[in-house]
Amino acid sequence: MWTVVLKRQDMDIYREAISLTKNAKPSMVFEDKDRHRQVQLWKAANLEFSQSYDKPVWIVRSQEQWTQKRILGGKKTAIPQTSQWLWCVCQELAIYGEELIYQAGHRRWGIENKAFNELTQHYGLEHCYHHEPTSMLAQLLVLVIGFTLSSAFAQLQSKLVSTGKESAKALAKQMDLALEEALPWQQWFASG
């Protein structure tokens, strides 16, 4: 199952989706309170993605409007903004409806910003310690598992993080410093 963003305006499916939804009434209109946007959604069903992909796909198109505050000439100015997104969805996901596809399409950026940004900035993902493919995969898996476990711990178990007294980043720094401490390893291996 998959959802992809359609960006290439030269693709037949992009032009067809725009043509089918251009003068049609939106299938949904709502306010996205999390993103502070007015949203209109359209869907186009049973389109052909490409000649090599033989299953029909759905397109969800969003038109989003919001006001962005900027300082221009020393004064706060409200500038109206608009954006359009097209998501191509496999047939199996089409049953979930336009709003869920809209939410999932935008969540993708959250995953990219949160996970990959944090992994590269704070977990050393940008540095490859070995260049053998298996070593590279093992390093990536260890980093992702470590990131997932530490994030889950911070969000679910750390009272300092959950009450807002400490950030997850500060907790990660403390854990990193703890790993560098000289620990009495003989206690780990002592019998009895």
Backbone as JSON, one array per atom type, in Angstrom:
{
  "sequence": "MWTVVLKRQDMDIYREAISLTKNAKPSMVFEDKDRHRQVQLWKAANLEFSQSYDKPVWIVRSQEQWTQKRILGGKKTAIPQTSQWLWCVCQELAIYGEELIYQAGHRRWGIENKAFNELTQHYGLEHCYHHEPTSMLAQLLVLVIGFTLSSAFAQLQSKLVSTGKESAKALAKQMDLALEEALPWQQWFASG",
  "N": [[0.85, -1.17, 0.0], [0.45, 2.27, -0.71], [1.12, 5.83, -0.82], [1.76, 8.65, -2.7], [3.24, 11.84, -3.4], [2.18, 13.86, -5.99], [4.06, 15.72, -8.13], [5.08, 16.39, -10.56], [4.11, 18.23, -13.17], [4.09, 17.62, -15.8], [3.27, 15.05, -16.14], [0.83, 12.75, -17.35], [-1.19, 11.82, -15.59], [-1.23, 13.77, -13.62], [-2.12, 16.07, -15.02], [-4.59, 15.09, -15.87], [-5.92, 14.68, -13.4], [-6.09, 17.32, -12.44], [-7.68, 18.42, -14.45], [-10.07, 16.92, -14.12], [-10.93, 17.75, -11.6], [-10.98, 20.48, -11.56], [-13.22, 22.3, -12.14], [-15.09, 21.19, -10.54], [-17.22, 20.7, -7.68], [-15.87, 20.84, -4.4], [-15.23, 17.79, -2.6], [-14.94, 17.79, 0.09], [-14.84, 20.28, 2.62], [-13.11, 21.99, 5.07], [-11.74, 23.19, 8.22], [-8.41, 23.01, 9.01], [-7.3, 22.78, 12.02], [-4.9, 22.27, 13.33], [-2.94, 23.01, 11.52], [-3.76, 25.51, 10.88], [-5.35, 26.24, 8.59], [-7.61, 26.73, 5.86], [-9.24, 24.28, 4.14], [-9.86, 22.65, 1.08], [-10.97, 19.74, -0.49], [-10.68, 17.46, -3.2], [-11.52, 14.54, -5.07], [-10.38, 12.17, -7.44], [-11.24, 9.34, -9.09], [-10.2, 6.01, -10.01], [-8.04, 6.26, -11.94], [-5.41, 5.97, -14.4], [-2.18, 5.28, -13.5], [0.29, 4.73, -14.75], [1.49, 3.13, -17.77], [2.82, 0.84, -17.09], [1.93, 0.21, -14.56], [-0.71, -1.57, -13.67], [-3.03, -1.3, -12.11], [-5.93, 0.56, -11.01], [-5.73, 3.95, -9.73], [-6.28, 6.45, -7.19], [-6.71, 9.96, -6.9], [-6.14, 12.55, -4.66], [-6.78, 15.87, -4.28], [-5.73, 18.85, -2.79], [-6.61, 22.13, -1.86], [-5.31, 24.74, -0.19], [-5.66, 27.39, 2.11], [-4.38, 30.11, 3.96], [-3.33, 32.57, 6.38], [-0.39, 34.32, 6.64], [1.75, 35.84, 8.93], [3.91, 38.52, 8.57], [6.73, 40.67, 8.99], [6.86, 43.64, 7.5], [8.45, 46.46, 6.43], [8.71, 47.29, 9.07], [6.23, 46.86, 10.15], [3.7, 44.6, 11.26], [2.29, 42.44, 9.0], [-0.42, 40.85, 7.45], [-0.35, 38.27, 5.24], [-2.01, 36.75, 2.65], [-1.91, 33.29, 1.87], [-1.59, 30.47, -0.32], [-1.79, 27.04, -1.26], [-1.37, 24.08, -3.22], [-1.86, 20.6, -3.33], [-1.3, 17.36, -4.61], [-2.08, 14.04, -4.13], [-1.34, 10.75, -4.93], [-2.92, 7.69, -4.68], [-2.95, 4.27, -3.82], [-5.32, 1.76, -4.78], [-6.21, 0.23, -2.57], [-6.01, 1.96, -0.36], [-7.81, 3.94, -0.91], [-10.31, 3.64, 0.19], [-10.28, 4.86, 2.65], [-10.81, 7.54, 2.52], [-10.79, 11.1, 1.65], [-9.94, 13.01, 3.6], [-8.32, 11.6, 5.41], [-6.26, 10.81, 3.71], [-5.25, 13.3, 3.05], [-4.32, 14.11, 5.62], [-2.4, 12.1, 6.09], [-0.67, 12.57, 3.96], [0.44, 15.06, 4.65], [1.58, 14.4, 7.1], [3.79, 13.01, 6.42], [5.83, 14.87, 6.06], [6.28, 15.61, 8.65], [7.36, 13.28, 9.7], [9.69, 13.13, 8.19], [10.97, 15.54, 8.94], [11.11, 15.29, 11.76], [12.23, 12.68, 12.34], [14.44, 12.08, 10.41], [15.82, 14.51, 10.37], [16.45, 14.81, 13.08], [17.91, 12.46, 13.47], [20.15, 12.91, 11.84], [21.21, 15.29, 12.91], [21.58, 14.84, 15.69], [22.2, 12.19, 16.2], [24.27, 11.21, 14.71], [23.89, 10.24, 12.07], [24.83, 11.19, 9.65], [27.45, 10.46, 9.37], [29.33, 7.86, 8.1], [30.59, 4.98, 9.37], [31.69, 2.63, 8.43], [32.18, 1.23, 5.19], [31.2, -0.98, 4.01], [28.43, -2.68, 2.71], [26.74, -4.3, 4.47], [27.63, -3.49, 6.99], [26.94, -0.8, 6.9], [24.15, -0.97, 6.78], [23.67, -2.24, 9.25], [24.59, -0.23, 11.01], [22.74, 1.81, 10.45], [20.35, 0.56, 11.25], [20.85, 0.17, 14.01], [21.04, 2.85, 14.84], [18.43, 3.78, 14.2], [16.82, 2.08, 15.77], [17.81, 2.76, 18.31], [17.12, 5.49, 18.37], [14.32, 5.29, 18.2], [13.7, 3.84, 20.55], [14.75, 5.55, 22.56], [13.24, 7.86, 22.09], [10.65, 6.89, 22.54], [10.91, 6.16, 25.24], [11.42, 8.7, 26.37], [9.01, 10.07, 25.8], [7.03, 8.42, 26.91], [7.82, 7.48, 29.48], [9.51, 9.24, 30.89], [9.17, 11.48, 33.4], [10.1, 14.07, 33.61], [10.24, 14.94, 30.97], [7.6, 14.53, 30.07], [6.19, 16.29, 31.72], [7.15, 18.66, 30.87], [9.36, 19.82, 32.02], [11.86, 19.25, 31.16], [13.54, 18.92, 28.05], [13.27, 16.48, 25.4], [15.57, 16.41, 23.95], [17.49, 17.37, 25.78], [17.38, 15.28, 27.61], [18.35, 13.2, 26.01], [20.96, 14.12, 25.68], [21.9, 13.89, 28.32], [21.78, 11.11, 28.58], [23.67, 10.4, 26.68], [26.0, 11.53, 27.8], [26.1, 9.96, 30.1], [26.82, 7.52, 29.05], [29.47, 7.93, 28.53], [30.68, 8.01, 30.98], [32.93, 6.63, 33.42], [32.26, 3.51, 34.26], [31.64, 1.13, 36.87], [32.45, -1.66, 35.76], [32.98, -4.19, 36.76], [30.95, -4.69, 38.54], [28.84, -5.46, 36.94], [29.56, -7.93, 36.08], [30.05, -9.42, 38.27], [29.69, -12.27, 40.33], [27.07, -13.76, 42.25]],
  "CA": [[0.0, 0.0, 0.0], [1.29, 3.44, -0.86], [0.64, 7.16, -1.15], [2.86, 9.48, -3.17], [2.91, 13.21, -3.8], [2.37, 14.13, -7.43], [4.64, 17.05, -8.3], [5.43, 16.65, -11.96], [2.96, 18.69, -13.92], [4.15, 17.1, -17.16], [2.72, 13.69, -16.16], [-0.57, 12.68, -17.8], [-2.1, 11.65, -14.46], [-1.33, 15.08, -12.95], [-2.99, 16.92, -15.85], [-5.94, 14.51, -15.84], [-6.51, 14.95, -12.09], [-6.44, 18.74, -12.41], [-8.81, 18.6, -15.36], [-11.28, 16.33, -13.55], [-11.34, 18.4, -10.35], [-10.86, 21.94, -11.69], [-14.51, 23.0, -12.04], [-16.0, 20.39, -9.71], [-17.43, 21.11, -6.3], [-15.02, 20.02, -3.52], [-15.93, 16.73, -1.88], [-14.85, 18.15, 1.51], [-14.34, 21.6, 2.99], [-12.97, 22.02, 6.52], [-10.62, 23.95, 8.76], [-7.37, 22.21, 9.66], [-6.94, 23.6, 13.18], [-3.5, 22.06, 13.67], [-2.09, 23.74, 10.57], [-4.37, 26.84, 10.72], [-5.64, 26.4, 7.17], [-8.89, 26.38, 5.28], [-8.89, 23.22, 3.2], [-10.85, 22.07, 0.17], [-10.45, 18.48, -1.04], [-11.35, 16.81, -4.32], [-10.96, 13.22, -5.39], [-10.58, 11.65, -8.79], [-11.14, 7.89, -8.9], [-9.95, 5.04, -11.09], [-7.17, 6.79, -12.98], [-4.26, 5.13, -14.75], [-0.94, 5.92, -13.07], [1.23, 4.58, -15.86], [1.2, 1.93, -18.56], [3.42, -0.33, -16.44], [1.19, -0.08, -13.33], [-2.0, -1.94, -14.25], [-4.16, -1.13, -11.21], [-6.4, 1.96, -10.95], [-5.33, 4.73, -8.57], [-7.1, 7.6, -6.85], [-5.99, 11.2, -6.64], [-6.75, 13.51, -3.74], [-6.21, 17.2, -4.48], [-6.11, 19.81, -1.75], [-6.37, 23.56, -2.04], [-5.21, 25.22, 1.18], [-5.51, 28.83, 2.25], [-4.07, 30.56, 5.31], [-2.73, 33.9, 6.47], [0.93, 34.29, 7.27], [2.13, 37.15, 9.45], [5.29, 38.9, 8.29], [7.05, 42.06, 9.29], [7.25, 44.36, 6.29], [8.59, 47.88, 6.71], [8.55, 47.51, 10.49], [4.84, 46.61, 10.57], [3.17, 43.24, 11.08], [1.37, 42.41, 7.88], [-1.02, 39.54, 7.16], [-0.23, 37.97, 3.81], [-2.73, 35.51, 2.31], [-1.12, 32.25, 1.22], [-2.35, 29.35, -0.86], [-0.98, 25.95, -1.81], [-2.11, 22.96, -3.8], [-1.18, 19.32, -3.23], [-1.95, 16.19, -5.22], [-1.57, 12.76, -3.66], [-1.78, 9.57, -5.68], [-3.18, 6.67, -3.66], [-3.3, 2.95, -4.35], [-6.74, 1.4, -4.66], [-6.52, -0.28, -1.23], [-6.11, 3.06, 0.6], [-8.86, 4.87, -1.33], [-11.5, 3.46, 1.04], [-10.16, 5.64, 3.87], [-11.36, 8.87, 2.32], [-9.91, 12.19, 1.29], [-9.34, 13.71, 4.73], [-7.23, 10.79, 5.94], [-5.15, 10.89, 2.75], [-4.7, 14.65, 3.27], [-3.56, 14.08, 6.87], [-1.23, 11.24, 5.9], [0.25, 13.26, 3.06], [1.16, 16.1, 5.39], [2.35, 13.78, 8.18], [5.05, 12.58, 5.83], [6.84, 15.9, 6.32], [6.59, 15.53, 10.07], [8.27, 12.15, 9.87], [10.98, 13.51, 7.61], [11.59, 16.57, 9.76], [11.4, 14.8, 13.11], [13.12, 11.53, 12.38], [15.69, 12.19, 9.67], [16.51, 15.7, 10.85], [17.01, 14.52, 14.4], [18.93, 11.43, 13.32], [21.39, 13.48, 11.28], [21.77, 16.34, 13.76], [21.89, 14.45, 17.07], [22.53, 10.77, 16.35], [25.42, 10.85, 13.88], [23.53, 9.5, 10.86], [25.54, 11.68, 8.47], [28.79, 9.87, 9.29], [29.35, 6.41, 7.85], [31.79, 4.45, 10.02], [32.22, 1.55, 7.58], [31.61, 1.38, 3.85], [30.71, -2.27, 3.55], [26.96, -2.56, 2.76], [26.13, -4.89, 5.66], [27.97, -2.61, 8.11], [26.14, 0.43, 6.76], [22.78, -1.32, 7.17], [23.67, -2.48, 10.69], [24.71, 1.07, 11.67], [21.46, 2.5, 10.3], [19.36, -0.11, 12.1], [21.16, 0.48, 15.42], [20.64, 4.25, 15.07], [16.96, 3.91, 14.16], [16.29, 1.41, 16.97], [18.17, 3.62, 19.45], [16.29, 6.7, 18.29], [12.94, 4.91, 18.51], [13.59, 3.49, 21.97], [14.96, 6.72, 23.42], [12.08, 8.74, 21.92], [9.52, 6.27, 23.24], [11.15, 6.31, 26.68], [11.26, 10.11, 26.74], [7.61, 10.46, 25.72], [6.13, 7.58, 27.7], [8.25, 7.15, 30.83], [10.23, 10.3, 31.57], [8.29, 12.48, 33.99], [10.65, 15.4, 33.32], [9.86, 15.3, 29.6], [6.13, 14.6, 29.95], [5.69, 17.49, 32.41], [7.71, 19.84, 30.23], [10.48, 20.38, 32.79], [13.09, 18.99, 30.42], [13.25, 18.52, 26.67], [13.78, 15.16, 25.0], [16.95, 16.65, 23.51], [18.32, 17.43, 26.99], [17.43, 13.92, 28.15], [19.27, 12.45, 25.14], [22.31, 14.58, 26.01], [22.24, 13.27, 29.6], [22.03, 9.69, 28.31], [24.94, 10.35, 25.96], [27.06, 11.78, 28.78], [26.16, 8.8, 31.0], [27.55, 6.45, 28.36], [30.9, 8.25, 28.55], [31.19, 7.9, 32.34], [33.64, 5.41, 33.78], [31.34, 2.7, 35.05], [32.27, -0.02, 37.54], [32.03, -2.82, 34.97], [33.08, -5.42, 37.53], [29.65, -4.95, 39.17], [27.98, -6.12, 35.97], [29.99, -9.31, 35.85], [30.3, -10.09, 39.56], [28.74, -13.35, 40.6], [26.56, -13.8, 43.6]],
  "C": [[0.9, 1.24, 0.0], [0.49, 4.71, -1.14], [1.85, 7.96, -1.58], [2.35, 10.88, -3.51], [3.15, 13.33, -5.3], [2.87, 15.56, -7.57], [4.83, 17.4, -9.76], [4.19, 16.97, -12.78], [2.97, 18.19, -15.36], [3.61, 15.66, -17.26], [1.25, 13.73, -16.57], [-1.53, 12.61, -16.63], [-2.28, 12.97, -13.71], [-2.31, 15.97, -13.72], [-4.42, 16.42, -15.83], [-6.64, 14.81, -14.52], [-6.92, 16.41, -11.97], [-7.66, 19.0, -13.27], [-10.12, 18.08, -14.77], [-11.8, 17.09, -12.32], [-11.43, 19.92, -10.46], [-12.18, 22.69, -11.47], [-15.53, 22.25, -11.19], [-16.12, 21.0, -8.32], [-16.53, 20.25, -5.41], [-15.84, 18.95, -2.81], [-15.88, 16.97, -0.37], [-14.32, 19.56, 1.64], [-14.27, 21.63, 4.51], [-11.81, 22.93, 6.92], [-9.67, 22.98, 9.44], [-6.84, 23.06, 10.81], [-5.48, 23.44, 13.56], [-2.58, 22.89, 12.78], [-2.63, 25.14, 10.27], [-4.64, 27.15, 9.24], [-7.08, 26.05, 6.86], [-8.58, 25.41, 4.15], [-10.11, 22.82, 2.36], [-10.2, 20.82, -0.43], [-11.33, 18.0, -2.18], [-10.74, 15.43, -4.49], [-11.29, 12.88, -6.84], [-10.28, 10.15, -8.71], [-10.8, 7.16, -10.19], [-9.17, 5.63, -12.26], [-6.03, 5.82, -13.24], [-2.99, 5.87, -14.38], [0.1, 5.88, -14.18], [0.88, 3.31, -16.62], [1.76, 0.68, -17.87], [2.72, -0.7, -15.13], [-0.26, -0.32, -13.74], [-3.21, -1.8, -13.33], [-4.62, 0.33, -11.21], [-5.93, 2.63, -9.67], [-6.32, 5.87, -8.36], [-6.19, 8.79, -6.64], [-6.81, 12.02, -5.65], [-6.01, 14.82, -3.96], [-6.67, 18.11, -3.36], [-5.75, 21.22, -2.21], [-6.42, 24.14, -0.64], [-4.97, 26.72, 1.2], [-5.28, 29.16, 3.72], [-3.46, 31.96, 5.24], [-1.42, 33.79, 7.23], [1.29, 35.7, 7.7], [3.62, 37.37, 9.16], [5.49, 40.34, 8.7], [7.6, 42.69, 8.02], [7.29, 45.85, 6.62], [8.35, 48.21, 8.17], [7.15, 47.27, 11.01], [4.49, 45.15, 10.34], [2.11, 43.28, 10.0], [0.87, 40.98, 7.69], [-1.0, 39.34, 5.65], [-0.99, 36.68, 3.52], [-1.84, 34.56, 1.52], [-2.05, 31.16, 0.7], [-1.38, 28.28, -1.36], [-1.9, 24.85, -2.32], [-1.25, 21.71, -3.71], [-2.0, 18.28, -3.98], [-1.27, 14.94, -4.69], [-2.19, 11.65, -4.49], [-1.82, 8.42, -4.68], [-3.51, 5.35, -4.34], [-4.76, 2.65, -4.03], [-7.11, 0.97, -3.24], [-6.7, 0.84, -0.19], [-7.25, 4.03, 0.27], [-10.1, 4.77, -0.44], [-11.46, 4.34, 2.29], [-10.6, 7.09, 3.72], [-10.31, 9.97, 2.17], [-9.21, 12.83, 2.5], [-8.18, 12.92, 5.33], [-6.02, 10.82, 5.01], [-4.46, 12.25, 2.88], [-3.81, 14.66, 4.52], [-2.28, 13.26, 6.71], [-0.2, 11.91, 5.0], [1.06, 14.32, 3.76], [1.98, 15.52, 6.54], [3.72, 13.31, 7.68], [6.16, 13.58, 6.13], [7.23, 15.89, 7.79], [7.57, 14.41, 10.35], [9.64, 12.52, 9.36], [11.69, 14.52, 8.51], [11.99, 16.05, 11.13], [12.47, 13.72, 13.09], [14.46, 11.8, 11.69], [16.49, 13.41, 10.09], [17.2, 15.41, 12.17], [18.1, 13.46, 14.32], [20.24, 12.0, 12.79], [22.02, 14.49, 12.22], [22.24, 15.84, 15.12], [22.33, 13.0, 17.23], [23.63, 10.31, 15.41], [25.09, 10.11, 12.61], [24.35, 9.95, 9.64], [26.93, 11.06, 8.32], [28.69, 8.36, 9.13], [30.67, 5.85, 8.38], [32.47, 3.35, 9.21], [31.53, 1.67, 6.23], [31.2, 0.05, 3.23], [29.19, -2.26, 3.72], [26.3, -3.14, 4.01], [26.41, -4.03, 6.89], [27.14, -1.33, 8.08], [24.7, 0.17, 7.21], [22.69, -1.53, 8.68], [23.75, -1.16, 11.46], [23.37, 1.81, 11.61], [20.4, 1.88, 11.21], [19.59, 0.18, 13.58], [20.73, 1.92, 15.74], [19.13, 4.41, 15.13], [16.33, 3.25, 15.39], [16.59, 2.24, 18.21], [17.32, 4.87, 19.51], [14.85, 6.38, 18.71], [12.78, 4.61, 20.0], [13.77, 4.7, 22.87], [13.8, 7.7, 23.3], [10.87, 8.19, 22.66], [9.69, 6.4, 24.75], [10.89, 7.74, 27.13], [9.78, 10.5, 26.79], [6.71, 9.69, 26.7], [6.53, 7.41, 29.17], [8.93, 8.3, 31.59], [9.27, 11.37, 32.09], [8.79, 13.89, 33.7], [10.23, 15.87, 31.93], [8.35, 15.47, 29.51], [5.53, 15.8, 30.67], [6.26, 18.78, 31.85], [8.86, 20.48, 30.99], [11.81, 20.19, 32.08], [12.71, 18.56, 29.01], [13.81, 17.13, 26.41], [15.23, 15.28, 24.55], [17.9, 16.69, 24.71], [18.46, 16.05, 27.62], [18.4, 13.07, 27.34], [20.72, 12.84, 25.43], [22.78, 13.96, 27.32], [22.57, 11.78, 29.41], [23.36, 9.51, 27.6], [26.11, 10.54, 26.92], [27.21, 10.6, 29.74], [26.92, 7.65, 30.36], [29.06, 6.67, 28.39], [31.5, 8.14, 29.95], [31.93, 6.58, 32.53], [32.74, 4.62, 34.72], [32.08, 1.54, 35.71], [31.81, -1.32, 36.87], [32.1, -4.12, 35.76], [31.77, -5.74, 38.24], [28.71, -5.7, 38.23], [28.29, -7.61, 35.89], [30.26, -10.08, 37.14], [29.26, -11.18, 39.79], [28.21, -13.18, 42.03], [25.57, -12.82, 43.87]]
}
